[in-house]
Amino acid sequence: MASPRLETYCCPNRDAATQLVMNFQPDVFCGVCIGSASISLLLTILQLLPKKGQGPRKMPKASSSSTILLLISVCDILGGLGMIFRSSVWLGFPGFIANISVVNGTNVWPSAFCVGSAMWIQLLYSAGFWWLFCYAVDSYLVVRRSAGLSTIVLYHMMTWGLAVMLCVEGIALLYYPSLSSCENGLEHAIPHYITTYAPLLLVLVVNPILFRRTVSAVASLLKGRQGIYTENERRLGTEIQIRFFKIMLVFVICWSSNIINESLLFYLEMQPDINEMPLKNIRSAALITWIIMGVLNPMQGFLFTLAFYGWTGWRVDLKWRKREIPWESMSSSTVGENAYPSPVNYQSSIHDSKKISTTDSQQTDEAISMLSEGNTSGDDRLTRSSPIYQGW
């Protein structure tokens, strides 16, 4: 799981609240992390692999939104690998980890492993938060026709730059002036917690606002295409709204336990003695949410693929052969050469009678298709009748 407590545990003079949760059934906790991360890793990769009968996940021209969704999954996969490696070492070499508690120990490798593995997990999940924020920004800009594939470079600079800067800054402030003297007061810990939870809170607060404004802009686009707002357009707008809702639902489910746990532990830190009897219920709640974090944090990768693409099935196609992509034959005649087709494999019986020729309609279809790409939950009747879908 991804928690700033992983870094504070690397301090030999760690606080009592961190000691409480890290010493609570460590073997069970590491086993939970390994199991959850392994299941999520396998299912995430299964979701992303091409399936038999569906055609490969390949588009004539990639879009920024599809690239961002893939990068979010990559961050989750690499973060899960870090969890598996860290927990495996903790389970397999308990004597090696025990040396972290030695203040004047001559062996620096246990502390180096503790700090390095914690930073790896923290950096990857923090980058995933920034990419999710970029997805919300890109969705809004696409509808406003102010974004495109070229903006992905700016997203890379912002995401990796901010993730690295905040992670390094938080670690430097926590371990200043040395690893043996960290956690001597909240002035070391608080900046580290702020840099850790800043991107998480940003997604929780700002993404719903951007998604709501995007849905409103989509409704305006659909109305402006033909001057009417039919049932088909209404269903399409609802699908996009549901897609955004599922993304935020997954995020809240996976990370709300972190916020609750951190609030409880901070409260315990403020007490003169966390082992007092009146604090028993708070200690129990902190330990329960600690275990829940070990289950839900690694599962984000798989749950996000369900929100992005739906369930893609078990039948993996590992034969990399040339296949005819259904939308290749129709994209040039309806949406235009540079349109962003949806990766959803719809039937080839889409009506060709309503063709869109104006540039404004082409840009509208591109924007809507980018927001809808990967969504397999749509009504098949809608995809056959709505002019938005024609030419995908």
Helices and strands as residue ranges (DSSP letters): H 5-8, H 16-22, H 26-48, H 64-92, H 94-98, G 99-101, H 109-143, G 149-151, H 152-174, G 179-181, H 186-226, H 231-269, G 277-279, H 280-309, G 326-329, H 331-334, H 359-372, H 380-385
